[in-house]
Amino acid sequence: MAMNIDAPEHKATPQPAFDTLLDKWITWLTQYPTPHHALSRLMHKLTRVKWGPWKRWQLSWFVRKYNVDMSIAVDPNLESYTDFNTFFTRALKLDARPIALDPRAIACPVDGAVSQAGPIKDGNIFQAKGMHYDLRSLLGGSTARAEPFRNGQFATLYLSPRDYHRIHMPLRGELVEMVYVPGRLFSVNPRTAANVPALFSRNERVVAIFKTDHGPLAMILVGAMFVANIETKWAGVVAPNASNDIRVWNYENASKTQEKIILDKGTEMGRFNMGSTVILLFGPGTMKWAAQLTPGTAIQMGMEIGTLPSN
């Protein structure tokens, strides 16, 4: 099945050795000494200021800088947003992001760009040239949680500040487990991903595990610098969390009086503040990525990014 992409592909080009070394120094100076969580708390406050002049300046500056298309928003009027955060997590019109209808199609969960996609090789996930990170660590340190995805498939999808920041289901699934994993808040932009080892298994994140008719699905919502909240539709704000420990919510063995949480393909499952990353995991032999799903490719929520096997 074809993957239709309206936006052009953006392929990474090899960097000269000097530029690569400069990137490493810039990353070290701007990321490691930075008080990630303090800055994110400050951003949380600034994006919720309701004072008219400040709010109007924030929104108008952002729309101009990132060339935001407000015509596809449910509410295109900037004055109607109470603060920057309500604007940033705005809803889009239903026809702005059509969902791939083919039953075998895996729908893209977000707007953004592909960072990496491919096989999980014996529990290792490719991050960038010369760097991998551990599947078990990504999922909170549980071997049992990681085992269904060993030798499966992954895709790392990066959301820039200009992108739509609601996250949707790639296919229909029943929520089994949610895990909060504390960590750093390194930026997740391409430069940082190329220079911070095991970036995605070091940052704060929320892991949602689903069971589907085609095997297990994990959606990992990775926090980043200035990402002051990660929300899910069923639990509200999950991160930041007051706990410095891993927290686990089990939905499969919940009380019999509690309704199962089943989300259809294309249904919103969560949202971010500011830019961040979503990592998708599938079990071995359960799906195949579209050939065009290569690093740097622009993506939109709802488009077909992979296929399920024929019944």
PLY file of the C-alpha trace (Angstrom):
ply
format ascii 1.0
element vertex 311
property float x
property float y
property float z
element edge 310
property int vertex1
property int vertex2
end_header
0.00 0.00 0.00
1.26 3.45 -0.83
2.04 6.02 1.81
0.81 9.41 0.64
2.89 12.33 1.88
1.95 15.86 0.90
4.98 17.47 2.55
8.41 17.01 0.97
10.95 14.58 2.33
13.85 16.07 4.28
16.85 13.79 4.05
19.78 14.17 6.39
23.07 14.88 4.62
26.48 13.80 5.92
28.18 16.47 8.03
31.83 17.44 7.81
33.92 16.26 10.79
34.25 19.82 12.16
30.47 20.36 12.12
29.93 17.02 13.86
32.38 17.95 16.60
30.75 21.39 16.94
27.35 19.74 17.32
28.71 17.57 20.13
30.07 20.61 21.99
26.87 22.61 21.49
24.82 19.67 22.74
27.00 19.25 25.82
26.95 22.95 26.70
23.21 23.45 26.16
21.89 20.13 27.48
23.90 18.51 30.27
24.33 21.49 32.67
20.81 22.80 32.04
18.21 22.55 34.85
15.68 20.70 32.67
12.86 20.35 35.16
13.13 23.90 36.53
12.96 25.38 33.03
10.01 23.15 32.18
8.15 24.28 35.30
8.78 27.88 34.28
7.50 27.19 30.77
4.41 25.58 32.29
3.61 28.82 34.11
4.38 31.11 31.16
2.15 29.16 28.78
-0.81 29.46 31.14
-0.75 33.22 31.72
-4.17 34.60 30.82
-3.24 38.31 30.82
-4.42 39.61 27.46
-1.36 41.54 26.16
1.05 38.72 27.09
-1.21 36.03 25.61
-1.76 37.95 22.37
1.97 38.57 21.96
2.80 34.88 22.53
0.21 33.62 20.06
0.88 36.15 17.30
4.66 35.67 17.56
4.34 31.89 17.46
1.96 31.85 14.49
4.28 34.13 12.50
7.51 32.33 13.43
6.22 28.83 12.64
3.78 29.77 9.87
0.91 28.02 11.66
-2.11 27.32 9.45
-5.06 28.35 11.61
-7.57 27.66 8.82
-7.57 23.95 9.74
-8.19 24.58 13.45
-11.65 23.99 14.85
-11.41 27.52 16.22
-9.23 29.73 13.94
-9.75 32.85 16.08
-6.65 33.48 18.23
-8.61 35.75 20.57
-10.79 32.83 21.68
-7.90 30.93 23.29
-7.61 31.63 27.01
-3.82 31.12 27.11
-0.95 29.80 25.01
-1.45 26.22 26.16
-5.05 26.01 24.97
-3.89 27.32 21.60
-0.93 24.95 21.45
-3.09 21.87 22.09
-5.87 23.10 19.80
-8.16 20.67 17.99
-8.19 20.39 14.20
-11.19 20.11 11.90
-12.27 16.54 11.24
-11.41 16.70 7.55
-7.96 18.22 8.18
-6.42 14.84 9.05
-8.31 11.98 7.34
-7.65 8.57 8.86
-6.38 5.75 6.60
-9.52 3.64 6.16
-8.09 0.36 4.90
-8.46 -2.24 7.71
-4.84 -3.29 7.14
-3.49 0.28 7.32
-1.61 1.53 10.37
-2.44 5.22 10.84
0.21 7.73 11.81
-0.45 8.88 15.40
1.03 12.40 15.07
2.15 15.23 12.83
5.92 15.56 12.62
8.87 13.82 11.02
10.37 10.35 11.13
13.49 10.14 13.26
14.12 6.41 12.77
12.10 3.28 11.93
13.03 -0.36 11.58
13.58 -3.65 13.40
14.25 -4.07 17.11
17.36 -6.23 17.04
17.54 -8.55 20.04
16.23 -5.88 22.39
18.20 -2.95 20.94
16.63 0.07 19.22
18.57 2.27 16.81
18.77 5.94 17.85
21.33 7.53 15.52
24.62 6.69 13.85
26.69 4.63 16.27
24.06 4.72 19.05
21.41 2.26 20.23
19.38 2.04 23.41
17.84 -0.81 25.35
14.19 -1.85 24.87
13.89 -3.03 28.46
15.12 0.30 29.84
12.79 2.23 27.54
9.80 0.34 28.95
10.69 0.94 32.60
13.09 -1.92 33.30
10.63 -4.81 33.08
11.78 -7.89 31.15
8.22 -9.21 31.00
6.98 -5.92 29.52
9.77 -5.83 26.93
9.73 -9.48 25.80
6.66 -9.27 23.48
8.45 -6.57 21.46
11.88 -8.21 21.23
12.80 -8.58 17.54
9.69 -6.61 16.62
9.47 -3.21 14.92
9.81 0.39 16.13
9.27 3.90 14.78
10.49 7.10 16.43
8.38 10.12 15.42
9.51 13.65 16.27
7.10 16.55 16.84
8.51 20.04 16.38
6.93 23.06 18.11
4.93 23.95 14.97
3.20 20.56 14.76
-0.25 19.47 15.90
0.29 18.11 19.42
-2.52 15.68 20.00
-1.65 11.99 19.75
-3.98 9.44 18.16
-4.27 5.66 17.95
-2.55 3.95 14.99
-5.07 1.09 15.23
-7.80 -0.15 17.53
-6.52 -1.34 20.90
-7.45 -2.13 24.48
-5.32 -0.50 27.17
-3.48 -3.07 29.29
-0.98 -1.03 31.27
0.36 2.50 31.71
3.81 3.19 33.15
5.32 6.49 34.29
9.13 6.49 34.10
10.97 9.47 35.69
14.06 10.87 34.02
15.85 13.83 32.49
14.29 16.25 30.01
16.91 16.54 27.31
15.73 18.18 24.11
14.70 15.57 21.54
15.55 17.51 18.39
17.72 15.81 15.73
20.97 17.37 16.98
20.42 16.10 20.53
19.27 12.68 19.33
22.52 12.36 17.41
24.71 13.30 20.39
23.11 12.16 23.67
23.52 8.39 24.16
20.34 6.45 25.06
18.38 9.70 24.93
14.88 8.20 24.82
15.52 5.76 27.66
16.92 8.58 29.83
14.11 11.13 29.45
10.92 11.21 31.48
8.21 9.28 29.63
4.78 7.66 29.75
4.40 4.15 28.32
0.98 2.90 27.20
0.68 -0.82 26.37
-2.28 -1.99 24.29
-3.45 -5.37 23.09
-4.82 -5.43 19.56
-6.21 -8.01 17.16
-2.73 -8.08 15.62
-0.58 -8.41 18.70
0.89 -6.00 21.26
1.30 -2.27 20.67
3.30 0.15 22.80
3.09 3.92 22.53
5.84 5.74 24.42
5.27 9.47 24.97
8.71 10.94 25.63
9.05 14.18 27.54
11.57 16.85 26.58
12.86 20.23 27.67
9.94 22.67 28.03
7.41 19.81 27.71
5.66 20.60 30.96
2.87 18.03 30.64
2.14 14.66 29.13
-1.56 13.79 29.26
-3.59 10.71 28.39
-7.31 10.72 27.68
-8.06 8.20 30.43
-5.83 9.55 33.25
-5.34 13.26 32.53
-1.91 14.71 33.37
0.55 11.88 34.06
3.83 13.79 33.80
5.35 15.65 35.47
4.81 13.41 38.47
5.67 14.08 42.10
7.16 10.60 42.36
10.79 9.90 41.54
9.93 6.23 41.18
8.46 4.24 38.33
4.67 4.01 38.68
2.50 1.35 37.06
-1.25 1.35 36.43
-2.73 -2.03 35.49
-5.93 -1.86 33.45
-6.20 -5.49 32.37
-6.79 -6.70 35.93
-8.79 -3.71 37.09
-12.01 -3.99 39.06
-14.82 -5.77 37.26
-16.94 -2.64 37.71
-14.46 -0.56 35.72
-15.10 -0.35 32.01
-12.38 -1.49 29.67
-10.52 1.32 27.91
-10.80 0.53 24.20
-9.77 3.17 21.67
-10.52 2.99 17.95
-8.01 3.80 15.23
-7.67 7.57 14.90
-9.07 8.29 18.37
-7.10 10.78 20.47
-5.14 9.01 23.22
-2.97 11.82 24.60
-1.28 15.16 24.04
1.96 17.09 24.61
2.98 20.60 25.52
5.67 21.89 23.14
7.63 19.53 20.87
8.50 15.97 21.77
8.61 12.38 20.51
6.34 9.35 20.22
7.87 5.88 19.85
5.73 3.05 18.47
6.56 -0.60 19.16
5.03 -3.67 17.52
5.67 -7.35 18.13
7.63 -9.55 15.69
5.86 -10.51 12.48
2.80 -8.35 13.17
3.29 -5.50 10.69
5.47 -3.89 8.04
6.48 -0.24 7.73
5.78 1.61 4.49
8.86 1.81 2.28
8.78 5.63 2.41
9.01 5.72 6.22
12.65 6.80 6.26
14.55 9.30 8.47
13.59 12.89 7.75
10.28 12.09 6.06
7.47 14.50 6.95
4.35 12.81 8.33
0.78 13.78 9.19
-1.60 12.24 11.67
-3.94 9.72 10.04
-1.83 8.86 6.98
-0.86 5.26 6.33
2.62 4.47 7.69
2.51 0.69 7.67
0.41 -2.38 6.99
-0.91 -5.33 8.96
-0.78 -8.86 7.52
-3.73 -10.20 5.53
-6.09 -12.42 7.47
0 1
1 2
2 3
3 4
4 5
5 6
6 7
7 8
8 9
9 10
10 11
11 12
12 13
13 14
14 15
15 16
16 17
17 18
18 19
19 20
20 21
21 22
22 23
23 24
24 25
25 26
26 27
27 28
28 29
29 30
30 31
31 32
32 33
33 34
34 35
35 36
36 37
37 38
38 39
39 40
40 41
41 42
42 43
43 44
44 45
45 46
46 47
47 48
48 49
49 50
50 51
51 52
52 53
53 54
54 55
55 56
56 57
57 58
58 59
59 60
60 61
61 62
62 63
63 64
64 65
65 66
66 67
67 68
68 69
69 70
70 71
71 72
72 73
73 74
74 75
75 76
76 77
77 78
78 79
79 80
80 81
81 82
82 83
83 84
84 85
85 86
86 87
87 88
88 89
89 90
90 91
91 92
92 93
93 94
94 95
95 96
96 97
97 98
98 99
99 100
100 101
101 102
102 103
103 104
104 105
105 106
106 107
107 108
108 109
109 110
110 111
111 112
112 113
113 114
114 115
115 116
116 117
117 118
118 119
119 120
120 121
121 122
122 123
123 124
124 125
125 126
126 127
127 128
128 129
129 130
130 131
131 132
132 133
133 134
134 135
135 136
136 137
137 138
138 139
139 140
140 141
141 142
142 143
143 144
144 145
145 146
146 147
147 148
148 149
149 150
150 151
151 152
152 153
153 154
154 155
155 156
156 157
157 158
158 159
159 160
160 161
161 162
162 163
163 164
164 165
165 166
166 167
167 168
168 169
169 170
170 171
171 172
172 173
173 174
174 175
175 176
176 177
177 178
178 179
179 180
180 181
181 182
182 183
183 184
184 185
185 186
186 187
187 188
188 189
189 190
190 191
191 192
192 193
193 194
194 195
195 196
196 197
197 198
198 199
199 200
200 201
201 202
202 203
203 204
204 205
205 206
206 207
207 208
208 209
209 210
210 211
211 212
212 213
213 214
214 215
215 216
216 217
217 218
218 219
219 220
220 221
221 222
222 223
223 224
224 225
225 226
226 227
227 228
228 229
229 230
230 231
231 232
232 233
233 234
234 235
235 236
236 237
237 238
238 239
239 240
240 241
241 242
242 243
243 244
244 245
245 246
246 247
247 248
248 249
249 250
250 251
251 252
252 253
253 254
254 255
255 256
256 257
257 258
258 259
259 260
260 261
261 262
262 263
263 264
264 265
265 266
266 267
267 268
268 269
269 270
270 271
271 272
272 273
273 274
274 275
275 276
276 277
277 278
278 279
279 280
280 281
281 282
282 283
283 284
284 285
285 286
286 287
287 288
288 289
289 290
290 291
291 292
292 293
293 294
294 295
295 296
296 297
297 298
298 299
299 300
300 301
301 302
302 303
303 304
304 305
305 306
306 307
307 308
308 309
309 310
